[in-house]
Amino acid sequence: MVIIVVFVYVFLVALGLAFLCLPFIREPVQAFGHRMTDRLRIPAGGTFWRGGGRLQRGLGSLLQAGRDARAAMPLLSPWWLAALALLLLAPALALVLRQWHAYDGFDHTYTHETNARIAELLQGEQLVPPPRLPPDLFTTREVAQARPLADSASRQWELLDADFRQRLLTVFKLMREQHGYEMVLLEGYRSPERQVQLAKLGLAVTHAGAGQSYHQYGLAADCAFLREGRIVISERDAWAARGYEHFGAVADAVGLNWGGAWRTLVDLGHVELPRAGVLPRRATPG
């Protein structure tokens, strides 16, 4: 969605700048505008004719004012001022709306305060995976929309890399103890055949092909929240949105990469343990 908005904005800005700065584009458009204005002239001197005349005179006055300003200040012509306004529109909106993604209650010092606790968990006794959840939980409409083919995904903790499994269980434990969020594993190990199957669903699902995802090596997992016996995935839920912020911070603290920090395919529930030499150099997230 963000990519679409950025594309539309860039397209509109480019179109506007082309009109403002390129005479061979601007002049035909202006000529067309003049022809349309002339068509407002309706004989018989009716009200619409008088309104059309006022409109035409108003437009003429504006155009003449623009020409006068351009003649007086060549470097600050209306066209260049409008172009500058278009270029500054996006940064101005970002500045005004920058607080919209700030979640109440998120403590950015959390990871620094609990490093000792994390080290204790990672180096202490091995954590035990939680009991398996009923399969029906993974067949709801929300799960199917957010995670295609989730009903056939592997949730076998024993197929995950031992180091990654311990780190992920530590994340689950801290999320429950520190923030009150019960986490669930949506998918862990993923076979190359399943990766190909998901890749065929499009870039909105994954950017990786067979052998290009840490899922194939038991080094990645997709997670969500469990609330009142229901799996919650969508970040449109304010409670889940706050949970993902905490999830990303805790995952980072235990040495995992969080999919919510990716620039290409943002995946708030995804975490992985990078390991040199495992993936091809050109592998993509997913």
ZARO-964577 format. One line per 2 residues: number of its first residue (from 0); their letters; for each residue y, x, z of N, C-alpha, C. Coordinates in nm, 2 decimals, always signed. Each point is the difference from the previous one (the first is absolute). Layout:
N
NUM) a) Y:X:Z:Y:X:Z:Y:X:Z  ...
This chain:
286
0) mv) -0.12:+0.08:+0.00:+0.12:-0.08:+0.00:+0.13:+0.09:+0.00  -0.01:+0.10:+0.08:+0.12:+0.09:+0.01:+0.02:+0.06:-0.14
2) ii) -0.11:+0.04:-0.07:+0.02:+0.07:-0.13:+0.06:-0.10:-0.10  -0.04:-0.12:+0.01:+0.06:-0.10:-0.09:+0.15:-0.02:+0.02
4) vv) +0.03:-0.01:+0.13:+0.15:-0.02:+0.03:+0.08:+0.12:-0.05  -0.05:+0.12:+0.02:+0.07:+0.12:-0.04:+0.01:+0.01:-0.15
6) fv) -0.11:-0.04:-0.07:+0.00:+0.00:-0.15:+0.11:-0.10:-0.05  +0.00:-0.12:+0.06:+0.10:-0.10:-0.05:+0.14:+0.05:+0.03
8) yv) +0.02:+0.06:+0.12:+0.13:+0.05:+0.03:+0.05:+0.11:-0.10  -0.09:+0.09:-0.03:+0.03:+0.11:-0.09:+0.03:-0.05:-0.14
10) fl) -0.08:-0.10:-0.04:+0.02:-0.06:-0.13:+0.13:-0.07:-0.01  +0.04:-0.08:+0.10:+0.13:-0.07:+0.00:+0.11:+0.10:+0.00
12) va) -0.01:+0.10:+0.08:+0.11:+0.10:+0.01:+0.01:+0.07:-0.14  -0.11:+0.04:-0.06:+0.01:+0.07:-0.13:+0.06:-0.10:-0.10
14) lg) -0.04:-0.12:+0.00:+0.06:-0.10:-0.09:+0.15:-0.02:+0.02  +0.04:+0.00:+0.13:+0.14:-0.02:+0.03:+0.08:+0.13:-0.04
16) la) -0.05:+0.11:+0.03:+0.07:+0.13:-0.04:+0.01:+0.01:-0.15  -0.11:-0.04:-0.07:+0.01:+0.00:-0.15:+0.11:-0.08:-0.05
18) fl) +0.02:-0.12:+0.06:+0.10:-0.09:-0.05:+0.14:+0.05:+0.04  +0.01:+0.06:+0.12:+0.13:+0.05:+0.04:+0.05:+0.12:-0.07
20) cl) -0.10:+0.09:-0.03:+0.04:+0.14:-0.04:-0.02:+0.02:-0.15  -0.08:-0.08:-0.07:-0.03:+0.02:-0.14:+0.07:-0.10:-0.09
22) pf) +0.10:+0.04:-0.07:+0.08:-0.10:-0.09:-0.09:-0.07:-0.10  -0.09:+0.07:-0.06:-0.08:-0.07:-0.10:-0.09:-0.11:+0.05
24) ir) -0.02:+0.00:+0.13:-0.07:-0.11:+0.07:+0.10:-0.11:+0.05  +0.10:+0.05:+0.06:+0.10:-0.08:+0.07:+0.08:-0.09:-0.10
26) ep) +0.04:+0.06:-0.12:+0.09:-0.07:-0.09:-0.07:-0.12:-0.07  -0.13:+0.01:-0.04:-0.07:-0.12:-0.05:-0.01:-0.11:+0.10
28) vq) -0.03:+0.04:+0.13:-0.01:-0.10:+0.10:+0.13:-0.07:+0.02  +0.11:+0.08:+0.00:+0.13:-0.06:+0.02:+0.04:-0.09:-0.12
30) af) -0.04:+0.04:-0.12:+0.03:-0.08:-0.11:-0.07:-0.14:+0.01  -0.13:+0.01:+0.04:-0.07:-0.12:+0.02:+0.06:-0.09:+0.10
32) gh) +0.05:+0.06:+0.11:+0.07:-0.08:+0.10:+0.13:-0.07:-0.05  +0.07:+0.07:-0.09:+0.12:-0.05:-0.06:-0.04:-0.12:-0.09
34) rm) -0.11:+0.01:-0.07:-0.04:-0.11:-0.09:-0.04:-0.12:+0.08  -0.07:+0.02:+0.12:-0.04:-0.11:+0.08:+0.12:-0.07:+0.06
36) td) +0.11:+0.09:+0.04:+0.12:-0.06:+0.05:+0.07:-0.08:-0.10  +0.00:+0.04:-0.12:+0.07:-0.07:-0.11:-0.06:-0.14:-0.02
38) rl) -0.13:-0.01:+0.02:-0.07:-0.13:-0.01:+0.04:-0.10:+0.10  +0.06:+0.05:+0.11:+0.05:-0.10:+0.10:+0.12:-0.08:-0.06
40) ri) +0.06:+0.05:-0.11:+0.11:-0.08:-0.06:-0.05:-0.12:-0.07  +0.02:-0.12:+0.06:-0.04:-0.13:-0.05:+0.12:-0.08:-0.04
42) pa) +0.01:-0.04:-0.13:+0.12:-0.07:-0.05:+0.02:-0.13:+0.08  +0.12:-0.06:-0.03:+0.04:-0.13:+0.06:+0.07:+0.02:+0.14
44) gg) +0.02:+0.13:+0.04:+0.08:+0.02:+0.12:-0.05:-0.06:+0.12  -0.14:-0.01:+0.02:-0.05:-0.06:+0.12:+0.01:+0.09:+0.12
46) tf) -0.05:-0.05:+0.11:+0.00:+0.08:+0.12:-0.08:+0.12:-0.01  -0.12:-0.01:-0.07:-0.08:+0.12:-0.01:+0.07:+0.11:-0.09
48) wr) +0.08:-0.05:-0.10:+0.07:+0.10:-0.08:+0.10:+0.07:+0.09  +0.07:-0.07:+0.08:+0.10:+0.06:+0.09:-0.07:+0.10:+0.10
50) gg) -0.11:-0.05:+0.05:-0.08:+0.09:+0.09:-0.04:+0.13:-0.07  -0.05:-0.02:-0.13:-0.04:+0.11:-0.08:+0.11:+0.10:-0.03
52) gr) +0.12:-0.06:-0.02:+0.11:+0.09:-0.03:+0.04:+0.08:+0.13  +0.00:-0.07:+0.11:+0.03:+0.08:+0.13:-0.11:+0.11:+0.02
54) lq) -0.12:-0.04:-0.03:-0.11:+0.10:+0.02:+0.02:+0.12:-0.09  +0.04:-0.03:-0.13:+0.02:+0.11:-0.09:+0.12:+0.09:+0.03
56) rg) +0.11:-0.07:+0.05:+0.11:+0.07:+0.04:-0.03:+0.09:+0.12  -0.08:-0.05:+0.09:-0.03:+0.07:+0.12:-0.09:+0.13:-0.04
58) lg) -0.09:-0.02:-0.09:-0.08:+0.11:-0.04:+0.08:+0.10:-0.08  +0.09:-0.05:-0.08:+0.09:+0.09:-0.07:+0.09:+0.08:+0.10
60) sl) +0.04:-0.06:+0.10:+0.09:+0.07:+0.10:-0.08:+0.11:+0.07  -0.13:-0.03:+0.04:-0.09:+0.10:+0.06:-0.02:+0.11:-0.09
62) lq) -0.03:-0.02:-0.13:-0.03:+0.11:-0.09:+0.13:+0.08:-0.02  +0.11:-0.07:-0.01:+0.13:+0.08:-0.02:+0.03:+0.08:+0.13
64) ag) -0.03:-0.05:+0.11:+0.02:+0.08:+0.13:-0.09:+0.12:+0.00  -0.12:-0.02:-0.05:-0.09:+0.11:+0.00:+0.04:+0.11:-0.10
66) rd) +0.05:-0.04:-0.11:+0.05:+0.09:-0.10:+0.13:+0.08:+0.05  +0.09:-0.08:+0.07:+0.11:+0.06:+0.06:-0.03:+0.11:+0.10
68) ar) -0.10:-0.04:+0.09:-0.05:+0.09:+0.11:-0.06:+0.13:-0.06  -0.08:-0.03:-0.11:-0.06:+0.12:-0.06:+0.10:+0.09:-0.07
70) aa) +0.10:-0.06:-0.06:+0.11:+0.09:-0.06:+0.08:+0.07:+0.11  +0.02:-0.06:+0.12:+0.08:+0.06:+0.10:-0.08:+0.11:+0.08
72) mp) -0.13:-0.03:+0.02:-0.09:+0.09:+0.07:-0.13:+0.02:-0.07  +0.00:+0.09:-0.10:-0.12:+0.02:-0.08:-0.12:+0.04:+0.08
74) ll) +0.02:+0.08:+0.10:-0.12:+0.04:+0.08:-0.05:-0.10:+0.10  +0.08:-0.11:+0.02:-0.04:-0.10:+0.09:+0.00:-0.14:-0.07
76) sp) -0.06:+0.00:-0.12:+0.00:-0.13:-0.07:-0.09:-0.10:+0.07  +0.02:-0.13:-0.03:-0.09:-0.10:+0.07:-0.15:+0.02:-0.04
78) ww) -0.03:+0.05:-0.12:-0.14:+0.03:-0.03:-0.06:+0.10:+0.09  +0.07:+0.11:+0.02:-0.06:+0.11:+0.08:+0.00:-0.04:+0.15
80) la) +0.10:-0.08:+0.04:-0.01:-0.05:+0.14:-0.12:-0.09:+0.02  -0.03:-0.09:-0.10:-0.11:-0.09:+0.01:-0.13:+0.08:+0.00
82) al) -0.01:+0.11:-0.08:-0.12:+0.08:-0.01:-0.02:+0.07:+0.14  +0.11:+0.05:+0.06:-0.01:+0.06:+0.13:-0.05:-0.10:+0.10
84) al) +0.05:-0.12:+0.00:-0.05:-0.11:+0.09:-0.15:-0.02:-0.01  -0.05:-0.01:-0.13:-0.14:-0.02:-0.02:-0.08:+0.11:+0.06
86) ll) +0.04:+0.12:-0.02:-0.07:+0.12:+0.05:-0.01:+0.00:+0.16  +0.11:-0.05:+0.06:+0.01:+0.00:+0.14:-0.06:-0.12:+0.07
88) la) -0.05:-0.10:-0.08:-0.05:-0.12:+0.05:-0.12:+0.02:+0.08  -0.10:+0.07:-0.05:-0.13:+0.02:+0.07:+0.02:+0.08:+0.13
90) pa) +0.07:+0.12:+0.00:+0.02:+0.07:+0.13:+0.07:-0.09:+0.10  +0.10:-0.08:-0.05:+0.07:-0.09:+0.10:-0.09:-0.10:+0.06
92) la) -0.09:-0.06:-0.08:-0.09:-0.10:+0.05:-0.10:+0.07:+0.10  -0.05:+0.12:-0.03:-0.09:+0.07:+0.08:+0.07:+0.03:+0.14
94) lv) +0.12:+0.03:-0.01:+0.08:+0.03:+0.13:+0.01:-0.12:+0.08  +0.03:-0.12:-0.06:+0.03:-0.12:+0.07:-0.13:-0.06:+0.06
96) lr) -0.11:+0.02:-0.08:-0.13:-0.07:+0.04:-0.09:+0.10:+0.07  +0.04:+0.12:+0.04:-0.09:+0.10:+0.05:-0.06:-0.04:+0.13
98) qw) +0.05:-0.09:+0.08:-0.06:-0.04:+0.12:-0.11:-0.11:-0.01  -0.02:-0.05:-0.12:-0.09:-0.11:-0.02:-0.15:+0.04:+0.03
100) ha) -0.03:+0.13:-0.01:-0.14:+0.04:+0.02:-0.01:+0.07:+0.13  +0.09:-0.02:+0.10:-0.02:+0.06:+0.13:-0.07:-0.10:+0.09
102) yd) -0.11:+0.03:+0.05:-0.08:-0.09:+0.08:+0.03:+0.02:+0.15  +0.02:-0.11:+0.07:+0.03:+0.01:+0.14:-0.12:+0.05:+0.08
104) gf) +0.03:+0.08:+0.10:-0.11:+0.04:+0.08:-0.07:+0.13:-0.04  +0.03:+0.05:-0.12:-0.07:+0.12:-0.05:+0.07:+0.13:+0.06
106) dh) -0.08:+0.07:+0.08:+0.06:+0.12:+0.07:-0.04:+0.12:-0.09  +0.11:+0.06:-0.06:-0.03:+0.12:-0.08:-0.03:+0.13:+0.08
108) ty) +0.01:-0.01:+0.13:-0.04:+0.12:+0.08:-0.15:-0.02:+0.05  -0.06:-0.10:-0.05:-0.14:-0.03:+0.05:-0.10:+0.11:-0.02
110) th) +0.00:+0.06:-0.12:-0.09:+0.10:-0.04:+0.02:+0.13:+0.08  +0.12:+0.03:+0.04:+0.03:+0.12:+0.08:-0.05:-0.02:+0.14
112) et) +0.02:-0.12:+0.05:-0.04:-0.03:+0.14:-0.15:+0.00:+0.03  -0.08:-0.03:-0.10:-0.14:-0.02:+0.02:-0.09:+0.11:-0.07
114) na) +0.06:+0.11:-0.04:-0.08:+0.10:-0.06:-0.11:+0.05:+0.09  +0.03:+0.01:+0.13:-0.10:+0.05:+0.10:-0.12:-0.10:+0.00
116) ri) +0.03:-0.13:+0.00:-0.10:-0.11:+0.00:-0.08:+0.01:-0.12  +0.06:+0.02:-0.12:-0.07:+0.01:-0.12:-0.09:+0.12:-0.01
118) ae) +0.04:+0.11:+0.05:-0.08:+0.12:+0.00:-0.12:-0.02:+0.09  +0.02:-0.07:+0.11:-0.11:-0.03:+0.10:-0.11:-0.08:-0.07
120) ll) +0.05:-0.10:-0.07:-0.10:-0.09:-0.07:-0.07:+0.07:-0.11  +0.07:+0.08:-0.08:-0.07:+0.07:-0.11:-0.09:+0.10:+0.05
122) qg) +0.02:+0.07:+0.11:-0.08:+0.11:+0.05:-0.10:-0.05:+0.10  +0.01:-0.12:+0.05:-0.09:-0.05:+0.10:-0.13:-0.06:-0.05
124) eq) -0.05:-0.10:+0.07:-0.12:-0.06:-0.04:+0.02:-0.08:-0.13  -0.11:-0.01:-0.08:+0.01:-0.07:-0.13:+0.01:-0.15:+0.02
126) lv) +0.10:-0.06:-0.06:+0.02:-0.14:+0.01:-0.10:-0.08:-0.08  -0.04:-0.12:+0.05:-0.10:-0.08:-0.07:+0.07:-0.10:-0.08
128) pp) -0.05:-0.02:-0.13:+0.05:-0.11:-0.08:-0.01:-0.14:+0.06  +0.09:-0.08:-0.03:+0.00:-0.14:+0.05:-0.12:-0.08:-0.06
130) pr) -0.04:-0.11:+0.07:-0.11:-0.08:-0.06:+0.05:-0.06:-0.14  -0.10:-0.02:-0.08:+0.03:-0.06:-0.13:+0.05:-0.14:+0.01
132) lp) +0.10:-0.04:-0.08:+0.05:-0.13:+0.00:-0.07:-0.09:-0.09  +0.00:-0.13:+0.02:-0.06:-0.10:-0.09:+0.05:+0.01:-0.14
134) pd) -0.09:+0.00:-0.10:+0.04:+0.02:-0.14:+0.10:-0.11:-0.05  +0.00:-0.12:+0.06:+0.09:-0.10:-0.04:+0.15:+0.03:+0.02
136) lf) +0.03:+0.09:+0.09:+0.13:+0.04:+0.03:+0.07:+0.07:-0.12  -0.09:+0.06:-0.09:+0.05:+0.08:-0.11:+0.00:-0.08:-0.13
138) tt) -0.02:-0.14:+0.01:+0.00:-0.08:-0.12:+0.11:-0.10:+0.00  +0.10:+0.01:+0.09:+0.11:-0.09:+0.00:+0.09:+0.02:-0.12
140) re) +0.09:-0.09:-0.03:+0.09:+0.01:-0.11:+0.09:+0.11:+0.01  +0.05:+0.03:+0.12:+0.10:+0.11:+0.02:-0.07:+0.13:-0.03
142) va) -0.12:+0.02:+0.05:-0.07:+0.13:-0.02:-0.03:+0.01:-0.15  -0.05:-0.10:-0.07:-0.03:+0.00:-0.14:+0.12:+0.04:-0.08
144) qa) +0.12:-0.05:+0.03:+0.12:+0.02:-0.07:+0.05:+0.15:+0.02  -0.01:+0.04:+0.12:+0.06:+0.13:+0.03:-0.10:+0.11:-0.03
146) rp) -0.13:-0.02:+0.02:-0.11:+0.10:-0.03:-0.11:-0.06:-0.09  +0.02:+0.01:-0.13:-0.10:-0.06:-0.09:-0.14:+0.06:+0.03
148) la) -0.10:-0.08:-0.01:-0.14:+0.03:+0.02:-0.03:+0.06:+0.14  +0.09:-0.04:+0.10:-0.02:+0.05:+0.13:-0.14:-0.05:+0.06
150) ds) -0.05:-0.11:-0.04:-0.12:-0.06:+0.05:-0.12:+0.10:-0.03  +0.01:+0.08:-0.10:-0.11:+0.09:-0.03:+0.03:+0.14:+0.03
152) as) +0.11:+0.03:+0.08:+0.04:+0.13:+0.04:-0.09:+0.05:+0.11  -0.02:+0.14:+0.00:-0.08:+0.06:+0.11:+0.09:+0.02:+0.12
154) rq) -0.06:-0.05:+0.12:+0.07:+0.02:+0.12:-0.09:+0.07:+0.10  -0.08:+0.09:-0.06:-0.10:+0.08:+0.08:+0.07:+0.13:+0.05
156) we) +0.02:+0.00:+0.13:+0.07:+0.12:+0.06:-0.08:+0.12:-0.02  -0.13:-0.01:+0.00:-0.09:+0.12:-0.01:+0.01:+0.07:-0.13
158) ll) +0.06:-0.07:-0.10:+0.01:+0.07:-0.13:+0.14:+0.08:-0.01  +0.08:-0.01:+0.10:+0.12:+0.07:+0.00:-0.02:+0.15:+0.05
160) da) +0.08:+0.09:-0.05:+0.00:+0.13:+0.05:+0.02:+0.00:+0.15  -0.07:+0.09:+0.07:+0.00:+0.00:+0.15:+0.13:+0.02:+0.06
162) df) +0.08:+0.10:-0.06:+0.13:+0.03:+0.05:+0.10:-0.11:-0.02  -0.01:-0.06:-0.13:+0.09:-0.11:-0.03:-0.04:-0.12:+0.09
164) rq) -0.12:-0.03:+0.02:-0.05:-0.11:+0.08:+0.06:+0.01:+0.14  +0.00:+0.12:+0.06:+0.05:+0.01:+0.14:+0.15:-0.02:+0.00
166) rl) +0.07:+0.05:-0.10:+0.15:-0.02:-0.01:+0.03:-0.14:-0.01  -0.07:-0.07:-0.09:+0.03:-0.14:-0.03:-0.03:-0.09:+0.13
168) lt) -0.11:+0.03:+0.07:-0.03:-0.07:+0.12:+0.10:+0.03:+0.11  +0.06:+0.12:+0.00:+0.11:+0.03:+0.09:+0.12:-0.09:-0.03
170) vf) +0.03:-0.01:-0.13:+0.11:-0.09:-0.04:-0.02:-0.14:+0.05  -0.12:-0.05:-0.02:-0.03:-0.14:+0.04:+0.01:-0.01:+0.15
172) kl) -0.04:+0.10:+0.08:+0.01:-0.01:+0.14:+0.14:+0.00:+0.05  +0.08:+0.09:-0.06:+0.14:+0.01:+0.04:+0.08:-0.12:-0.04
174) mr) -0.03:-0.06:-0.12:+0.07:-0.12:-0.04:-0.03:-0.12:+0.10  -0.12:+0.00:+0.05:-0.04:-0.10:+0.10:+0.07:+0.02:+0.13
176) eq) -0.01:+0.13:+0.05:+0.05:+0.03:+0.13:+0.15:+0.00:+0.01  +0.06:+0.06:-0.10:+0.14:+0.02:+0.01:+0.09:-0.12:-0.05
178) hg) -0.06:-0.07:-0.10:+0.08:-0.10:-0.07:-0.06:-0.14:+0.00  -0.13:-0.01:+0.04:-0.06:-0.13:+0.01:-0.05:-0.05:-0.13
180) ye) -0.02:+0.08:-0.10:-0.05:-0.04:-0.13:-0.15:+0.04:-0.02  -0.07:-0.11:-0.03:-0.15:+0.03:-0.02:-0.01:+0.02:-0.15
182) mv) -0.06:+0.12:-0.03:-0.02:+0.04:-0.14:-0.14:-0.03:-0.05  -0.01:-0.02:-0.14:-0.13:-0.02:-0.06:-0.01:+0.08:-0.12
184) ll) -0.12:+0.05:-0.03:-0.02:+0.08:-0.12:-0.04:-0.10:-0.12  +0.09:+0.01:-0.10:-0.03:-0.09:-0.12:-0.09:+0.07:-0.10
186) eg) +0.02:+0.13:-0.01:-0.09:+0.08:-0.10:+0.01:+0.14:+0.04  -0.12:+0.07:+0.00:+0.00:+0.14:+0.03:-0.06:+0.07:-0.12
188) yr) -0.12:+0.04:+0.00:-0.06:+0.07:-0.11:+0.00:-0.09:-0.12  +0.03:+0.06:-0.12:+0.00:-0.07:-0.13:-0.07:+0.08:-0.10
190) sp) -0.10:-0.06:-0.06:-0.08:+0.07:-0.10:+0.08:+0.02:-0.13  -0.03:+0.09:-0.08:+0.07:+0.02:-0.13:+0.00:-0.12:-0.09
192) er) -0.12:-0.07:+0.00:-0.01:-0.13:-0.08:+0.10:-0.10:+0.05  +0.01:-0.02:+0.13:+0.10:-0.09:+0.05:+0.14:+0.04:-0.03
194) qv) +0.03:+0.13:+0.01:+0.13:+0.05:-0.04:+0.04:-0.04:-0.14  -0.09:+0.01:-0.09:+0.02:-0.04:-0.14:+0.02:-0.15:-0.01
196) ql) -0.07:-0.07:+0.08:+0.01:-0.15:+0.00:+0.14:-0.04:+0.05  +0.05:+0.07:+0.10:+0.13:-0.03:+0.05:+0.11:+0.04:-0.09
198) ak) -0.02:+0.12:-0.07:+0.10:+0.05:-0.09:+0.02:-0.10:-0.12  -0.10:-0.07:-0.04:+0.01:-0.09:-0.11:+0.09:-0.12:+0.04
200) lg) +0.02:-0.02:+0.13:+0.09:-0.11:+0.04:+0.15:+0.03:-0.02  +0.03:+0.12:-0.03:+0.14:+0.04:-0.02:+0.06:+0.09:+0.10
202) la) +0.12:+0.05:-0.03:+0.07:+0.10:+0.08:+0.05:-0.06:+0.13  +0.01:-0.14:+0.01:+0.04:-0.06:+0.13:-0.11:+0.02:+0.10
204) vt) -0.12:+0.03:-0.04:-0.12:+0.01:+0.09:-0.02:+0.15:+0.04  -0.01:+0.08:-0.11:-0.02:+0.15:+0.02:+0.05:+0.07:-0.12
206) ha) +0.04:+0.13:+0.02:+0.04:+0.09:-0.11:-0.11:+0.10:-0.02  -0.11:+0.00:+0.07:-0.10:+0.10:+0.00:-0.13:-0.05:-0.07
208) ga) -0.06:+0.09:-0.08:-0.13:-0.03:-0.06:-0.11:+0.06:+0.08  -0.12:+0.00:-0.06:-0.11:+0.05:+0.08:+0.01:+0.15:+0.03
210) gq) -0.02:+0.03:+0.13:+0.01:+0.14:+0.04:+0.14:+0.05:+0.03  +0.10:-0.09:-0.01:+0.14:+0.03:+0.02:+0.05:-0.05:+0.13
212) sy) -0.08:-0.07:+0.08:+0.05:-0.06:+0.12:-0.08:+0.06:+0.12  +0.07:+0.02:+0.11:-0.07:+0.05:+0.12:-0.10:-0.10:+0.06
214) hq) +0.01:-0.12:-0.05:-0.10:-0.10:+0.04:-0.14:+0.05:-0.04  -0.01:+0.06:-0.12:-0.14:+0.04:-0.05:-0.06:+0.11:+0.09
216) yg) +0.08:+0.06:+0.09:-0.05:+0.11:+0.08:+0.00:-0.03:+0.15  +0.02:-0.13:+0.03:+0.00:-0.04:+0.14:+0.12:+0.05:+0.07
218) la) +0.11:+0.02:-0.07:+0.12:+0.06:+0.07:+0.12:-0.10:-0.01  -0.03:-0.12:-0.03:+0.11:-0.10:-0.01:-0.05:-0.14:+0.05
220) ad) +0.10:-0.08:+0.05:-0.04:-0.13:+0.04:+0.12:-0.09:-0.02  -0.03:-0.13:-0.02:+0.10:-0.11:-0.01:-0.02:-0.08:+0.12
222) ca) +0.11:-0.03:+0.07:+0.00:-0.07:+0.13:+0.09:-0.11:+0.01  -0.02:-0.09:+0.09:+0.09:-0.12:+0.02:-0.01:-0.03:+0.15
224) fl) +0.07:-0.12:+0.03:+0.01:-0.04:+0.14:-0.09:-0.13:+0.02  -0.04:-0.01:+0.13:-0.08:-0.12:+0.04:+0.08:-0.07:+0.10
226) re) +0.04:-0.13:-0.03:+0.08:-0.08:+0.09:-0.06:-0.14:+0.01  -0.04:-0.04:+0.12:-0.06:-0.13:+0.03:-0.11:-0.03:-0.09
228) gr) -0.09:+0.09:-0.02:-0.12:-0.02:-0.08:+0.03:+0.00:-0.15  +0.11:+0.05:-0.05:+0.03:-0.01:-0.14:+0.06:+0.14:-0.04
230) iv) -0.04:+0.05:-0.12:+0.05:+0.12:-0.05:+0.14:-0.02:-0.06  +0.09:+0.08:+0.04:+0.14:+0.00:-0.05:+0.03:+0.12:-0.08
232) is) +0.04:-0.01:-0.12:+0.03:+0.12:-0.09:+0.14:+0.00:-0.04  +0.06:-0.11:-0.04:+0.13:+0.00:-0.07:+0.11:+0.04:+0.10
234) er) +0.08:+0.10:-0.05:+0.12:+0.04:+0.08:+0.11:-0.10:+0.00  -0.01:-0.11:-0.07:+0.09:-0.11:+0.01:+0.00:-0.06:+0.14
236) da) -0.11:+0.01:+0.07:-0.01:-0.04:+0.13:+0.07:+0.10:+0.09  +0.10:-0.04:+0.07:+0.08:+0.09:+0.08:-0.08:+0.08:+0.10
238) wa) -0.10:-0.07:+0.06:-0.08:+0.07:+0.10:-0.08:+0.11:-0.07  -0.06:-0.03:-0.12:-0.07:+0.10:-0.07:+0.09:+0.12:-0.05
240) ar) +0.12:-0.04:-0.04:+0.10:+0.10:-0.04:+0.03:+0.11:+0.11  +0.01:-0.05:+0.12:+0.02:+0.09:+0.11:-0.12:+0.08:+0.02
242) gy) -0.12:-0.06:-0.01:-0.12:+0.07:+0.02:-0.02:+0.11:-0.10  +0.04:-0.02:-0.13:-0.02:+0.11:-0.10:+0.09:+0.12:+0.04
244) eh) +0.12:-0.03:+0.05:+0.09:+0.11:+0.04:-0.07:+0.09:+0.11  -0.06:-0.07:+0.10:-0.07:+0.07:+0.10:-0.12:+0.07:-0.06
246) fg) -0.07:-0.07:-0.08:-0.13:+0.06:-0.06:+0.04:+0.13:-0.08  +0.11:+0.00:-0.07:+0.03:+0.12:-0.08:+0.04:+0.11:+0.09
248) av) +0.07:-0.03:+0.11:+0.04:+0.11:+0.10:-0.13:+0.06:+0.07  -0.09:-0.09:+0.04:-0.12:+0.05:+0.07:-0.09:+0.08:-0.09
250) ad) -0.01:-0.05:-0.13:-0.08:+0.07:-0.10:+0.05:+0.14:-0.02  +0.13:+0.01:-0.02:+0.06:+0.13:-0.02:-0.02:+0.09:+0.12
252) av) +0.00:-0.06:+0.12:-0.01:+0.09:+0.12:-0.14:+0.06:+0.01  -0.10:-0.07:-0.05:-0.14:+0.05:+0.01:-0.04:+0.08:-0.13
254) gl) +0.10:+0.02:-0.09:-0.02:+0.09:-0.11:-0.05:-0.07:-0.13  +0.02:-0.13:-0.01:-0.04:-0.08:-0.11:+0.12:-0.03:-0.09
256) nw) -0.02:-0.01:-0.13:+0.10:-0.04:-0.09:+0.00:-0.16:-0.01  +0.12:-0.05:+0.01:+0.02:-0.15:+0.00:+0.04:-0.05:-0.14
258) gg) -0.07:-0.10:-0.06:+0.04:-0.05:-0.13:+0.14:-0.07:+0.00  +0.05:-0.04:+0.11:+0.13:-0.06:+0.01:+0.11:+0.10:-0.04
260) aw) -0.03:+0.13:+0.00:+0.11:+0.10:-0.03:-0.01:+0.05:-0.14  -0.09:-0.06:-0.08:-0.02:+0.04:-0.14:+0.12:-0.05:-0.08
262) rt) +0.03:+0.06:-0.11:+0.11:-0.04:-0.09:-0.05:-0.08:-0.12  -0.12:+0.02:-0.04:-0.05:-0.07:-0.11:-0.06:-0.14:+0.03
264) lv) -0.12:+0.00:+0.07:-0.06:-0.12:+0.04:+0.00:-0.01:+0.15  +0.10:-0.07:+0.06:+0.01:-0.01:+0.14:-0.11:-0.09:+0.05
266) dl) -0.08:+0.06:+0.10:-0.12:-0.07:+0.05:+0.01:+0.02:+0.15  +0.05:-0.11:+0.07:+0.03:+0.01:+0.14:-0.12:+0.01:+0.09
268) gh) -0.12:-0.05:-0.05:-0.12:+0.01:+0.08:-0.09:+0.12:-0.02  +0.04:+0.08:-0.09:-0.08:+0.12:-0.05:+0.03:+0.12:+0.08
270) ve) -0.10:+0.07:+0.05:+0.01:+0.14:+0.05:-0.11:+0.09:-0.05  +0.03:+0.12:-0.01:-0.10:+0.10:-0.05:+0.02:+0.14:+0.06
272) lp) -0.10:+0.07:+0.00:+0.00:+0.14:+0.05:+0.00:+0.10:-0.12  +0.11:+0.06:-0.03:+0.00:+0.09:-0.12:-0.09:+0.12:+0.03
274) ra) -0.07:+0.05:-0.10:-0.08:+0.12:+0.02:+0.00:+0.07:-0.13  +0.04:+0.13:+0.01:+0.01:+0.08:-0.12:-0.13:+0.02:-0.08
276) gv) +0.01:-0.01:-0.13:-0.11:+0.02:-0.09:-0.09:-0.12:-0.02  +0.04:-0.12:+0.06:-0.09:-0.12:-0.01:+0.04:-0.08:-0.13
278) lp) +0.13:-0.02:-0.01:+0.04:-0.08:-0.12:+0.05:+0.08:-0.11  -0.01:-0.05:-0.13:+0.06:+0.07:-0.11:+0.15:+0.02:+0.02
280) rr) +0.06:+0.09:-0.07:+0.14:+0.03:+0.02:+0.09:-0.11:-0.04  -0.05:-0.08:-0.10:+0.09:-0.11:-0.04:-0.04:-0.14:+0.06
282) at) -0.07:+0.00:+0.10:-0.04:-0.12:+0.07:+0.12:-0.08:+0.05  -0.01:-0.13:-0.01:+0.11:-0.09:+0.05:-0.04:-0.08:+0.11
284) pg) +0.09:-0.06:+0.08:-0.03:-0.08:+0.12:-0.09:-0.12:-0.03  -0.08:-0.04:+0.09:-0.08:-0.12:-0.01:-0.14:+0.02:+0.04
